[in-house]
Amino acid sequence: MSDQTAIAPDDSILFVIDVQSAFLDKLPSSERRPLLERIGWLIGVATWLQIPLVVTAEDLPHLGGVVPDIAQLLPPDTPTHNKMVFGLAADPAILAAVARTSRHTAILTGLETDVCVAQSALGLAQQGYRVAVVADATAAPEPAHTAGLSRMRDAGVVVVHVKNLYYEWLRTVEQAHRFRSESAHLRVPEGLRL
């Protein structure tokens, strides 16, 4: 699939990588809430479109799970994979969960852009997946965020933003109206102009 091809919802998997306090707390406080809102909103859109989620937490016993703001938005019975490697594609159990979806487009959100997100993107691409990273739904303290995005882009990873991913997934005005009607409980993140 070409990088010029729109991202299809029926081939997508949404990855929520290491959205844990240990990493979130490294960000300036003004960036935390907007990031969580964008990731949470994408979880809501993905759930509505029945896009599978793969959720990870690094070293769960020591760093704790996904922050409550995100955990409460996950569909029931969504497992959180204990990730003990930086690149999730190096974990056979996580890679098996990805393979079970029978989908081939990996959409990455989470923390930190330059380490776990970038290494996961590179590993998934090496495994033959088409990979896109959501620039405004990933984070790391600057200049690491920008460096991570550049590293992934240079390696052929598609860089998107929440807004353009939303419209690529929904495709039509009718679908967008239906989503807004059926998902009125989902608050559009502040600053996101749809």
PEDA-V599889 format. One record per pair of residues at least 12 apart in sequence whose ideal C-beta (glycine too) atoms are under 10 Angstrom apart, sorted by the first residue. I is the first residue (numbers start at 0). J is the second residue. Records with the same first field share a line. If there is no record, write none. Layout:
I: J + J
This chain:
0: 103 + 104 + 128 + 129
1: 129 + 157
2: 129 + 130 + 131 + 155 + 156 + 157 + 158
3: 157
4: 104 + 129 + 157 + 167
5: 163 + 164 + 166 + 167 + 168 + 170
6: 104 + 106 + 129 + 131 + 157 + 159 + 163 + 164 + 166 + 167 + 168
7: 102 + 103 + 104 + 129 + 167 + 168 + 170
8: 44 + 45 + 47 + 48 + 49 + 50 + 102 + 104 + 106 + 164 + 167 + 168 + 169 + 170 + 174
9: 48 + 49 + 50 + 102 + 104 + 168
10: 50 + 100 + 101 + 102 + 103 + 104 + 105 + 128 + 129
11: 45 + 48 + 50 + 51 + 100 + 102 + 103 + 104 + 105 + 106 + 129 + 131 + 164 + 167 + 168
12: 45 + 50 + 51 + 52 + 53 + 96 + 97 + 100 + 101 + 102 + 103 + 104 + 105 + 106 + 107 + 123 + 128
13: 38 + 41 + 42 + 44 + 45 + 46 + 48 + 50 + 51 + 52 + 53 + 54 + 104 + 105 + 106 + 107 + 108 + 133 + 136 + 164 + 168
14: 51 + 52 + 53 + 54 + 55 + 87 + 93 + 97 + 105 + 106 + 107 + 108 + 109 + 116 + 119 + 120 + 123 + 130 + 132 + 133
15: 38 + 39 + 41 + 42 + 45 + 52 + 53 + 54 + 55 + 56 + 65 + 69 + 70 + 72 + 73 + 77 + 79 + 106 + 107 + 108 + 109 + 110 + 136
16: 38 + 53 + 54 + 55 + 56 + 57 + 65 + 80 + 82 + 85 + 87 + 107 + 108 + 109 + 110 + 111 + 112 + 114 + 115 + 116 + 118 + 119 + 120 + 132 + 137
17: 54 + 55 + 56 + 57 + 58 + 62 + 65 + 82 + 85 + 87 + 109 + 110 + 111 + 114 + 115 + 116 + 119
18: 34 + 35 + 38 + 39 + 42 + 54 + 55 + 56 + 64 + 65 + 66 + 68 + 69 + 70 + 79 + 108 + 109 + 110 + 136 + 137 + 138
19: 55 + 56 + 57 + 58 + 59 + 62 + 63 + 64 + 65 + 66 + 69 + 79 + 109 + 110
20: 62 + 63 + 64 + 65 + 66 + 67
21: 56 + 57 + 58 + 61 + 62 + 63 + 66 + 110
22: 56 + 57 + 62 + 66 + 109 + 110 + 111 + 114 + 115 + 138 + 139 + 140
23: 35 + 66 + 68 + 69 + 109 + 110 + 111 + 138
24: 66
25: 110 + 111 + 138 + 139 + 140 + 143
26: 110 + 111 + 138 + 139 + 140 + 141 + 144
27: 138 + 140 + 141
30: 138 + 140 + 141 + 144
31: 66 + 68 + 138
32: 68 + 188 + 189
33: 135 + 136 + 138 + 188 + 189 + 190 + 191
34: 108 + 109 + 110 + 135 + 136 + 137 + 138 + 188
35: 66 + 68 + 69 + 72 + 136 + 138 + 188
36: 68 + 136 + 161 + 186 + 187 + 188 + 189 + 190 + 191
37: 108 + 133 + 135 + 136 + 137 + 138 + 160 + 161 + 162 + 187 + 188 + 189 + 190 + 191
38: 65 + 66 + 68 + 69 + 72 + 108 + 109 + 110 + 133 + 135 + 136 + 137 + 138 + 161 + 188
39: 68 + 69 + 71 + 72 + 73 + 108 + 136 + 185 + 186 + 188
40: 72 + 136 + 161 + 165 + 182 + 185 + 186 + 187 + 188 + 191
41: 72 + 106 + 108 + 133 + 136 + 161 + 164 + 165 + 168 + 188
42: 54 + 69 + 72 + 73 + 74 + 77 + 108 + 136 + 185
43: 72 + 178 + 182 + 184 + 185 + 186 + 187
44: 161 + 164 + 165 + 168 + 169 + 178 + 182 + 185
45: 74 + 106 + 108 + 164 + 168
46: 72 + 73 + 74 + 77 + 182 + 185
47: 168 + 169 + 177 + 178 + 181 + 182 + 185
48: 168 + 169 + 174 + 178
49: 74
50: 100 + 102 + 104 + 106 + 168
51: 74 + 77 + 96 + 97 + 99 + 100 + 101 + 102
52: 72 + 73 + 74 + 77 + 78 + 100 + 106
53: 77 + 78 + 79 + 80 + 87 + 93 + 94 + 96 + 97 + 99 + 100 + 105 + 106 + 107 + 119
54: 69 + 70 + 73 + 77 + 78 + 79 + 80 + 82 + 93 + 96 + 109
55: 78 + 79 + 80 + 81 + 82 + 84 + 87 + 90 + 93 + 96 + 109 + 115 + 119
56: 70 + 79 + 80 + 81 + 82 + 109
57: 80 + 81 + 82 + 83 + 84 + 85 + 87 + 110 + 111 + 114 + 115
58: 81 + 82 + 83
59: 79 + 80 + 81 + 82 + 83
60: 81 + 83
62: 81
64: 79 + 81
65: 77 + 79 + 109
69: 108 + 109
72: 185
78: 92 + 93 + 96
80: 92 + 93 + 96 + 97
81: 93
82: 115 + 119
84: 115 + 118 + 119 + 122
85: 111 + 114 + 115 + 116 + 117 + 118 + 119 + 122
86: 114 + 115 + 116 + 117 + 118 + 119 + 120 + 121 + 122 + 123 + 125
87: 105 + 107 + 115 + 116 + 118 + 119 + 120 + 122 + 123
88: 105 + 118 + 119 + 120 + 121 + 122 + 123 + 124 + 125 + 126 + 128 + 130
89: 118 + 119 + 122 + 125 + 126
90: 119 + 122
93: 119 + 122
94: 122 + 123 + 126 + 128
97: 123 + 126 + 128
98: 126 + 128
102: 128 + 129
103: 123 + 126 + 127 + 128 + 129 + 130
104: 123 + 128 + 129 + 130 + 131 + 157
105: 119 + 120 + 122 + 123 + 124 + 126 + 128 + 129 + 130 + 131 + 132 + 156
106: 129 + 130 + 131 + 132 + 133 + 136 + 157 + 159 + 164 + 167 + 168
107: 119 + 120 + 123 + 130 + 131 + 132 + 133 + 136 + 137 + 151 + 156 + 159
108: 132 + 133 + 134 + 135 + 136 + 137 + 138 + 161 + 164
109: 132 + 133 + 136 + 137 + 138
110: 137 + 138 + 139 + 144
111: 137 + 138 + 139 + 140 + 143 + 144 + 147
112: 132 + 134 + 137 + 138 + 139 + 140 + 141 + 143 + 144 + 145 + 146 + 147 + 148 + 149 + 150 + 151
113: 137 + 138 + 139 + 140 + 142 + 143 + 144 + 145 + 146 + 147 + 148 + 149 + 150 + 151
114: 139 + 143 + 147
115: 137 + 139 + 147
116: 132 + 133 + 136 + 137 + 138 + 139 + 144 + 147 + 148 + 150 + 151 + 156
117: 132 + 137 + 139 + 143 + 146 + 147 + 148 + 149 + 150 + 151 + 154 + 156
118: 147 + 150 + 151
119: 132 + 151
120: 132 + 137 + 147 + 150 + 151 + 152 + 154 + 155 + 156 + 157
121: 150 + 151 + 154 + 155 + 156
123: 156
124: 151 + 154 + 155 + 156
125: 154
129: 155 + 156 + 157
130: 151 + 154 + 155 + 156 + 157
131: 151 + 156 + 157 + 158 + 159 + 163 + 164 + 167
132: 147 + 148 + 151 + 152 + 156 + 157 + 158 + 159
133: 157 + 158 + 159 + 160 + 161 + 163 + 164
134: 147 + 148 + 151 + 152 + 158 + 159 + 160 + 161 + 163 + 164
135: 159 + 160 + 161 + 162 + 164 + 188 + 190 + 191
136: 159 + 160 + 161 + 164 + 188
137: 151 + 158
160: 191
161: 187 + 188 + 190 + 191 + 193
162: 188 + 191 + 192 + 193
165: 178 + 187 + 191 + 193
166: 193
169: 193
175: 193
179: 193
